[in-house]
């Protein structure tokens, strides 16, 4: 474990592909679990391994990738996974791909007992709107809904306590529900 701490002390940068690959390999199991959780909610024809591999490709191609520590790496991975899922839905809705003949949704339980499917593009747009008002609340939604992380893990990633994350989630959930009701 001390070697792992020393590994993260140096950070992971886009300029060092070997270090990036080692970091990704070290977090591969956690990323596969997050992908499994997402695809349980997401549906469609995307596989767990494909989602993790697409996330790797997206992160590897980012020239400005710069993770200072494991928490930052996990947060960046969750954002990349969100982008991969949204891009996949967009391609399914493109005219040349059948113009949305097969709806791909993300199940998001925002209200107690509400387990209705929510379109991933709609959620992505709402998260962008929320980010303009409250960036941290939007990050909580991204990490929780797309990264599959619980509130304690999100608190660790964002550097805040779990109660703050829970407050941010309540605010974000209220905002999302109010926007979905209109």
N, C-alpha and C positions, 0 to 999 in steps of 0.2 A: 504493500500500500504506500510506503514512503516514496517508491519510484514513481507511482502514479501522481502523487502530489507534486513532485519535482517536475514531472512532465507538464502538468498544467501551469506551473509557475512561469514557464517560458512562453506560454500562450500558443495559439495556433493561428498562423497567418496564411493568406492566399499565396504568398511568395514561396512557401515551403510545402509543396504538394505531398512529400513523403510524411511530414509531420501531420498534415491534415488527414491523410489516409490512415495513419496510426490512430489518431483521435477518433475517427469515424468507426474504425474497427473496434476500438475499445468501448464505444457506446452503441454498437450494432444491436445488441440484445434489447437495450432500452428503446431504441428506435423501432425495432420490429414489434415490440409490445405496443408502442404508441400507434403504429400503423395498423395493427390488428384491431385495437380499440376503435380507431377511426373508421375502418372498413366495416366493422360491425354496425356502426351508425350510418355509414355512407352508402353501402350497396354498390351496384354497378358492376362492371367487369374488370375492375382494378384489383390486382392481387397484392398481398402484403409485401412480398419481396420486390415486386415492381414499384410499389410506392416508395419503399426505402431506397431502392436503386435510383429512382427518379429524383428523390431528395438529395442523394449523394451527387448526382450529376448537376443539379441546380446549385448546390453549395460549392462544388468544385469549380464551376464555371464563373462564380462570383469573384471578380478581380479585387473587390474591396473587402473580402472576407477576413475578419480579424476577431477571433474569439479570445478574450483575455483569460477565461477560466472555463471549467466544466459547465457551470450554470449558464454562462453566456453562450456556450456552444449548444446547449440544449434549447435555449430560447431561439437561437437562430435556426436550429433544425426544425422546431415547431412552426416557425414562420414559413420556412421553405416548404414544409409538408402542406401547409395551408395553400400556398401558391400552386403547388403541384396539383392538389385536389381541385382547386378552382379552375386551373387551366384545363384539366381533364373534363370538367363539366362544360366549360366553354366550347371545347372541341366537339363534345357530344351535341351541342346546340347549334353548331355551325351548319349552314345550308349544305355544304358539300359533304357533311357527315350525317345527313338525315334530318337536319333541322329540328332536333329535339324529339324524335319519335319515341325514344326511350328516356323517360325522366329519371334523372339521377338526383337523389336527395340525401340530405344529412339529417339524421334524427337528432333533435336537440330538445331536451326536456328543460324548458324555461319555467314553466309553471308546474306546480304540484300536480301529478297525475297526467300532465300533458306530454304525450309522447308522439305527437304528430310529426310527420316529416317536414323539414324546412329545406327549401332549395338552397344549395351551397352558394350559388351566385348571390342570392338575396342576403344570406348571412354575411358574405364577404362585403357587400355594399354597406350593410348596417354596421359592420365592424369599422369600416373606413369612416363612416359618419360619426360613430362613437369616438374614434381616435381624435377627431378634430375637437371634441369637447373634453375628453378625458383619456389621454394616451395610456395611462396605466390600466384603467378599466378595460380598454380595448386589448391590451396585452394579456390581461387575465382571461378574457374570453378566448383569445387565440390559443393560449397555452392550455386552457381547460377543454375547449371544444375541438381543437385541431391537434394539440399535442397529447391530449389524454391525461394530463397531469392533475393530481389532486391539489387541494388548497395549500397543504403544507409544502409540497414540492414547488408550487408556484411562488410561494413566499420566499423560498430559498433562492429560486431563480431571479426574482425581482429585488431581493434584498430587503423585504419587509416581513412583518410578522403575519401569521395565519389569519388573525382577526382583521387585519387591514385588507387582506385578499378577500375574505368573506364579505366585508363591507363593499369593496369594489365590485364583487360578483353580484351582490344584491342591487347595486346601482345600475350596473350594466344590464342585468336581467330585466329590471324595471324599464329601462330605456328600450331594450329590444322588444319587450312585450308591447309597450306603447306604440312603437313603430309598426309592429305587425298588426295591431288592431286597427290601424288607419287604412 
